[in-house]
Structure formats: C-alpha cells, structure tokens
Amino acid sequence: KITATRDNAGRLDFFVGAQSHAVLCVDGFASGVVGVNTVQASKALDVNGEIRTSTGILFGSDTAAANRLEDYEEGTYTPTITYGTSDDGNKVYSSQGGNYTKIGRKVQVNININLSNRGTGSGRVNLSLPFAVADSLANTAFEAGGVVYYFASLLSSVTCLNTIAQESSSFASIRGVMGSATGNTQDFTYGHLSNTTELRATITYFTAS
C-alpha cells in the first residue's frame, strides 16, 4: 500500500505500508528537490541510504561514456611472491596482508609480506596484485610504479627498491639500485631474499576496466 500526502506548500510525501517515514518526497513548487527515504531534502536529489547505478556516474555536464565513474571498491587480498624464471612454489610465509582501494580504473595497493622459507627458484621477484594491469603506455612494459618502503633480512645489500606494474599481468616486479647508490636500477631477484625477508610495499596503477 502506498499513501501520499500533500502539504500547503505543495510538497508530496509518499509512504509505503505502515512506515512512519516518507520513502519519497517531491517539493516541486518550492525548491524543486527530491528526497528518497527522507523528508528533509536539501539538494536536487537527496538520498538517505545507498545508491546503485547500472552504468556509472557522470559529473557536471559531461556526457562522454569514457568519463563515467563505474566502480568504487575497498578490499583486502592475500599477496604472494613469485619468481620470474623458475619457482617451485614451496614458499612459506609467516604473515601476508594486502589492502586496496579501486576508484574507477585506478587501484592503490599496500602490501605486507614476511617469509619464513623462500622456497627454491630464480629470477626477478614479483608481488601479486588484486587486479590485472592495463597496457596503457606505448613502448614500455612498465605501466606504473611504487616503492618498497621497508625491507629487512636480505642476503645482499641494496640502496632502494621500487615496485613496477607489468603490463597485462597481475603482478608488480621489484627493481632497485643494488649496492652503490650511483648504479642503475636492476631486477631484485631470488638471490637477494633470505628465508626471513620482510617487505612492505605500495603501488598505484590502472586496470583495463
């Protein structure tokens, strides 16, 4: 049952069943506002609760489909380490934690990994990501970057470490300056890890959708 009431100022309030509050109010004669689940509407559309759209949100006078905001998500995931050349998959972790915020195609990720056994492998160290990396930049496989802002218990010295989102993959590789601060960036590899290496990293990158 839907009940509608109208006051002297021309506002319509709609009630469903025995609810004591209006689920929709329309104030077309005064301020031209519409309220959903509220009778205190103060904006053109004032909603008390959640809004779901099937195709996204456009801002201002924009009508371009490419500019729609189609997703917002916050979540956690379990990051892992893989090796670029060979990997027996027998790594053991004392702790793993990751969280992310996704706004449209942009993803910001924080990673915490502590090893208790590095397993057996070779090649570059990669950190898993919650979403696949878009191939957006021409003439490079390095789509975006971040930083390893804390590391401990390595087998060889490094000056700094960076995270690099690899195109069309679901991981960030680690590169850095090994040894001398005057050197170029190189792959951070299995040989740099010990059985108790600790890594804290962050990266911001774009997905395909």
Contacts in CASP RR format, 6 or more apart in sequence:
PFRMAT RR
TARGET T0000
AUTHOR 0000-0000-0000
METHOD contacts of the structure
MODEL  1
KITATRDNAGRLDFFVGAQSHAVLCVDGFASGVVGVNTVQASKALDVNGE
IRTSTGILFGSDTAAANRLEDYEEGTYTPTITYGTSDDGNKVYSSQGGNY
TKIGRKVQVNININLSNRGTGSGRVNLSLPFAVADSLANTAFEAGGVVYY
FASLLSSVTCLNTIAQESSSFASIRGVMGSATGNTQDFTYGHLSNTTELR
ATITYFTAS
1 16 0 8 1.000
1 17 0 8 1.000
2 14 0 8 1.000
2 15 0 8 1.000
2 16 0 8 1.000
2 17 0 8 1.000
3 14 0 8 1.000
3 15 0 8 1.000
3 16 0 8 1.000
3 17 0 8 1.000
4 12 0 8 1.000
4 13 0 8 1.000
4 14 0 8 1.000
4 15 0 8 1.000
5 12 0 8 1.000
5 13 0 8 1.000
5 15 0 8 1.000
6 12 0 8 1.000
6 13 0 8 1.000
7 13 0 8 1.000
9 27 0 8 1.000
9 29 0 8 1.000
9 30 0 8 1.000
10 27 0 8 1.000
10 28 0 8 1.000
10 29 0 8 1.000
10 30 0 8 1.000
11 25 0 8 1.000
11 26 0 8 1.000
11 27 0 8 1.000
11 28 0 8 1.000
11 29 0 8 1.000
11 30 0 8 1.000
12 25 0 8 1.000
12 26 0 8 1.000
12 27 0 8 1.000
13 22 0 8 1.000
13 24 0 8 1.000
13 25 0 8 1.000
13 39 0 8 1.000
14 22 0 8 1.000
14 23 0 8 1.000
14 24 0 8 1.000
14 25 0 8 1.000
15 21 0 8 1.000
15 22 0 8 1.000
15 23 0 8 1.000
16 23 0 8 1.000
21 37 0 8 1.000
21 38 0 8 1.000
21 39 0 8 1.000
22 37 0 8 1.000
22 38 0 8 1.000
22 39 0 8 1.000
23 36 0 8 1.000
23 37 0 8 1.000
24 34 0 8 1.000
24 35 0 8 1.000
24 36 0 8 1.000
24 37 0 8 1.000
25 34 0 8 1.000
25 35 0 8 1.000
25 38 0 8 1.000
25 39 0 8 1.000
25 41 0 8 1.000
26 32 0 8 1.000
26 34 0 8 1.000
26 35 0 8 1.000
27 33 0 8 1.000
27 34 0 8 1.000
27 41 0 8 1.000
31 42 0 8 1.000
32 44 0 8 1.000
33 41 0 8 1.000
33 42 0 8 1.000
33 43 0 8 1.000
33 44 0 8 1.000
33 45 0 8 1.000
33 46 0 8 1.000
34 41 0 8 1.000
34 44 0 8 1.000
34 45 0 8 1.000
34 46 0 8 1.000
35 41 0 8 1.000
35 45 0 8 1.000
35 46 0 8 1.000
35 47 0 8 1.000
35 48 0 8 1.000
36 45 0 8 1.000
36 46 0 8 1.000
36 47 0 8 1.000
36 48 0 8 1.000
36 49 0 8 1.000
37 47 0 8 1.000
37 48 0 8 1.000
37 49 0 8 1.000
38 46 0 8 1.000
38 47 0 8 1.000
38 48 0 8 1.000
40 46 0 8 1.000
55 68 0 8 1.000
55 70 0 8 1.000
56 68 0 8 1.000
56 69 0 8 1.000
56 70 0 8 1.000
57 68 0 8 1.000
57 69 0 8 1.000
57 70 0 8 1.000
58 64 0 8 1.000
58 67 0 8 1.000
58 68 0 8 1.000
58 69 0 8 1.000
59 67 0 8 1.000
59 69 0 8 1.000
69 103 0 8 1.000
69 104 0 8 1.000
70 104 0 8 1.000
70 209 0 8 1.000
71 102 0 8 1.000
71 103 0 8 1.000
71 104 0 8 1.000
72 102 0 8 1.000
72 103 0 8 1.000
72 104 0 8 1.000
73 100 0 8 1.000
73 101 0 8 1.000
73 102 0 8 1.000
74 99 0 8 1.000
74 100 0 8 1.000
74 101 0 8 1.000
74 102 0 8 1.000
75 99 0 8 1.000
75 100 0 8 1.000
75 101 0 8 1.000
75 130 0 8 1.000
76 97 0 8 1.000
76 98 0 8 1.000
76 99 0 8 1.000
76 100 0 8 1.000
77 97 0 8 1.000
77 98 0 8 1.000
77 99 0 8 1.000
77 100 0 8 1.000
77 128 0 8 1.000
77 130 0 8 1.000
78 96 0 8 1.000
78 97 0 8 1.000
78 98 0 8 1.000
79 96 0 8 1.000
79 97 0 8 1.000
79 98 0 8 1.000
79 111 0 8 1.000
79 112 0 8 1.000
79 113 0 8 1.000
79 127 0 8 1.000
79 128 0 8 1.000
79 129 0 8 1.000
80 91 0 8 1.000
80 93 0 8 1.000
80 96 0 8 1.000
80 113 0 8 1.000
80 127 0 8 1.000
80 128 0 8 1.000
81 91 0 8 1.000
81 113 0 8 1.000
81 115 0 8 1.000
81 125 0 8 1.000
81 126 0 8 1.000
81 127 0 8 1.000
81 128 0 8 1.000
82 89 0 8 1.000
82 125 0 8 1.000
82 126 0 8 1.000
82 128 0 8 1.000
82 171 0 8 1.000
83 121 0 8 1.000
83 122 0 8 1.000
83 123 0 8 1.000
83 124 0 8 1.000
83 125 0 8 1.000
83 126 0 8 1.000
83 189 0 8 1.000
83 190 0 8 1.000
84 122 0 8 1.000
84 123 0 8 1.000
84 124 0 8 1.000
84 125 0 8 1.000
84 126 0 8 1.000
85 121 0 8 1.000
85 122 0 8 1.000
85 123 0 8 1.000
85 124 0 8 1.000
86 120 0 8 1.000
86 121 0 8 1.000
86 122 0 8 1.000
86 123 0 8 1.000
87 121 0 8 1.000
88 119 0 8 1.000
88 120 0 8 1.000
88 121 0 8 1.000
89 119 0 8 1.000
90 117 0 8 1.000
90 119 0 8 1.000
90 120 0 8 1.000
91 115 0 8 1.000
91 117 0 8 1.000
91 118 0 8 1.000
91 119 0 8 1.000
92 115 0 8 1.000
92 116 0 8 1.000
92 117 0 8 1.000
92 119 0 8 1.000
93 113 0 8 1.000
93 114 0 8 1.000
93 115 0 8 1.000
93 116 0 8 1.000
94 114 0 8 1.000
94 115 0 8 1.000
94 116 0 8 1.000
94 196 0 8 1.000
95 112 0 8 1.000
95 113 0 8 1.000
95 114 0 8 1.000
96 112 0 8 1.000
96 113 0 8 1.000
96 114 0 8 1.000
97 111 0 8 1.000
97 112 0 8 1.000
97 113 0 8 1.000
98 109 0 8 1.000
98 110 0 8 1.000
98 111 0 8 1.000
98 112 0 8 1.000
99 109 0 8 1.000
99 110 0 8 1.000
100 107 0 8 1.000
100 108 0 8 1.000
100 109 0 8 1.000
100 110 0 8 1.000
100 130 0 8 1.000
100 131 0 8 1.000
101 107 0 8 1.000
101 108 0 8 1.000
102 108 0 8 1.000
102 130 0 8 1.000
102 131 0 8 1.000
102 207 0 8 1.000
105 134 0 8 1.000
105 206 0 8 1.000
105 207 0 8 1.000
105 208 0 8 1.000
105 209 0 8 1.000
106 204 0 8 1.000
106 205 0 8 1.000
106 206 0 8 1.000
107 129 0 8 1.000
107 130 0 8 1.000
107 131 0 8 1.000
107 204 0 8 1.000
107 205 0 8 1.000
107 206 0 8 1.000
107 207 0 8 1.000
108 202 0 8 1.000
108 203 0 8 1.000
108 204 0 8 1.000
109 129 0 8 1.000
109 130 0 8 1.000
109 172 0 8 1.000
109 202 0 8 1.000
109 203 0 8 1.000
109 204 0 8 1.000
109 205 0 8 1.000
110 200 0 8 1.000
110 201 0 8 1.000
110 202 0 8 1.000
111 127 0 8 1.000
111 199 0 8 1.000
111 200 0 8 1.000
111 201 0 8 1.000
111 202 0 8 1.000
111 203 0 8 1.000
112 199 0 8 1.000
112 200 0 8 1.000
113 127 0 8 1.000
113 198 0 8 1.000
113 199 0 8 1.000
114 196 0 8 1.000
114 197 0 8 1.000
114 198 0 8 1.000
114 199 0 8 1.000
115 193 0 8 1.000
115 194 0 8 1.000
115 195 0 8 1.000
115 196 0 8 1.000
115 197 0 8 1.000
115 198 0 8 1.000
116 195 0 8 1.000
116 196 0 8 1.000
117 195 0 8 1.000
118 190 0 8 1.000
118 193 0 8 1.000
118 194 0 8 1.000
118 195 0 8 1.000
118 197 0 8 1.000
119 195 0 8 1.000
121 190 0 8 1.000
122 189 0 8 1.000
122 190 0 8 1.000
122 191 0 8 1.000
123 187 0 8 1.000
123 189 0 8 1.000
123 190 0 8 1.000
124 173 0 8 1.000
124 174 0 8 1.000
124 175 0 8 1.000
124 187 0 8 1.000
124 188 0 8 1.000
124 189 0 8 1.000
125 173 0 8 1.000
125 174 0 8 1.000
125 187 0 8 1.000
125 188 0 8 1.000
125 189 0 8 1.000
125 190 0 8 1.000
125 192 0 8 1.000
125 193 0 8 1.000
126 166 0 8 1.000
126 171 0 8 1.000
126 172 0 8 1.000
126 173 0 8 1.000
126 174 0 8 1.000
127 163 0 8 1.000
127 171 0 8 1.000
127 172 0 8 1.000
127 173 0 8 1.000
127 174 0 8 1.000
127 199 0 8 1.000
127 201 0 8 1.000
128 170 0 8 1.000
128 171 0 8 1.000
129 165 0 8 1.000
129 170 0 8 1.000
129 171 0 8 1.000
129 172 0 8 1.000
129 203 0 8 1.000
129 205 0 8 1.000
131 170 0 8 1.000
131 207 0 8 1.000
132 168 0 8 1.000
132 169 0 8 1.000
132 170 0 8 1.000
132 207 0 8 1.000
132 208 0 8 1.000
133 143 0 8 1.000
133 144 0 8 1.000
133 165 0 8 1.000
133 166 0 8 1.000
133 167 0 8 1.000
133 168 0 8 1.000
133 169 0 8 1.000
133 170 0 8 1.000
133 205 0 8 1.000
133 206 0 8 1.000
133 207 0 8 1.000
134 143 0 8 1.000
134 167 0 8 1.000
134 168 0 8 1.000
134 205 0 8 1.000
134 206 0 8 1.000
134 207 0 8 1.000
134 208 0 8 1.000
135 143 0 8 1.000
135 167 0 8 1.000
135 168 0 8 1.000
135 208 0 8 1.000
136 143 0 8 1.000
136 167 0 8 1.000
136 206 0 8 1.000
137 143 0 8 1.000
137 167 0 8 1.000
140 167 0 8 1.000
141 166 0 8 1.000
141 167 0 8 1.000
142 164 0 8 1.000
142 165 0 8 1.000
142 166 0 8 1.000
142 167 0 8 1.000
143 164 0 8 1.000
143 165 0 8 1.000
143 166 0 8 1.000
143 167 0 8 1.000
143 205 0 8 1.000
143 206 0 8 1.000
144 164 0 8 1.000
144 165 0 8 1.000
144 203 0 8 1.000
144 204 0 8 1.000
144 205 0 8 1.000
144 206 0 8 1.000
145 162 0 8 1.000
145 163 0 8 1.000
145 164 0 8 1.000
145 165 0 8 1.000
145 172 0 8 1.000
145 203 0 8 1.000
145 204 0 8 1.000
145 205 0 8 1.000
146 162 0 8 1.000
146 163 0 8 1.000
146 164 0 8 1.000
146 172 0 8 1.000
146 201 0 8 1.000
146 202 0 8 1.000
146 203 0 8 1.000
146 204 0 8 1.000
147 160 0 8 1.000
147 161 0 8 1.000
147 162 0 8 1.000
147 163 0 8 1.000
147 201 0 8 1.000
147 202 0 8 1.000
147 203 0 8 1.000
148 160 0 8 1.000
148 161 0 8 1.000
148 162 0 8 1.000
148 163 0 8 1.000
148 174 0 8 1.000
148 199 0 8 1.000
148 200 0 8 1.000
148 201 0 8 1.000
149 200 0 8 1.000
149 201 0 8 1.000
149 202 0 8 1.000
150 198 0 8 1.000
150 199 0 8 1.000
150 200 0 8 1.000
151 158 0 8 1.000
151 161 0 8 1.000
151 197 0 8 1.000
151 198 0 8 1.000
151 199 0 8 1.000
151 200 0 8 1.000
152 197 0 8 1.000
152 198 0 8 1.000
153 194 0 8 1.000
153 196 0 8 1.000
153 197 0 8 1.000
153 198 0 8 1.000
154 192 0 8 1.000
154 193 0 8 1.000
154 194 0 8 1.000
154 197 0 8 1.000
155 191 0 8 1.000
155 192 0 8 1.000
155 193 0 8 1.000
155 194 0 8 1.000
156 178 0 8 1.000
156 179 0 8 1.000
156 191 0 8 1.000
156 192 0 8 1.000
157 178 0 8 1.000
157 179 0 8 1.000
158 176 0 8 1.000
158 177 0 8 1.000
158 178 0 8 1.000
158 179 0 8 1.000
158 188 0 8 1.000
158 192 0 8 1.000
159 176 0 8 1.000
159 177 0 8 1.000
159 178 0 8 1.000
159 179 0 8 1.000
159 180 0 8 1.000
159 181 0 8 1.000
159 183 0 8 1.000
160 176 0 8 1.000
160 177 0 8 1.000
160 181 0 8 1.000
161 174 0 8 1.000
161 175 0 8 1.000
161 176 0 8 1.000
161 188 0 8 1.000
161 201 0 8 1.000
162 174 0 8 1.000
162 175 0 8 1.000
162 176 0 8 1.000
162 185 0 8 1.000
163 172 0 8 1.000
163 173 0 8 1.000
163 174 0 8 1.000
163 201 0 8 1.000
163 202 0 8 1.000
163 203 0 8 1.000
164 172 0 8 1.000
164 173 0 8 1.000
164 174 0 8 1.000
164 175 0 8 1.000
164 203 0 8 1.000
165 172 0 8 1.000
165 203 0 8 1.000
165 205 0 8 1.000
166 172 0 8 1.000
166 173 0 8 1.000
172 201 0 8 1.000
172 203 0 8 1.000
172 205 0 8 1.000
173 187 0 8 1.000
173 188 0 8 1.000
174 187 0 8 1.000
174 188 0 8 1.000
174 199 0 8 1.000
174 201 0 8 1.000
175 185 0 8 1.000
175 186 0 8 1.000
175 187 0 8 1.000
175 188 0 8 1.000
176 185 0 8 1.000
176 186 0 8 1.000
176 188 0 8 1.000
177 183 0 8 1.000
177 184 0 8 1.000
177 185 0 8 1.000
177 186 0 8 1.000
178 186 0 8 1.000
178 188 0 8 1.000
178 192 0 8 1.000
END
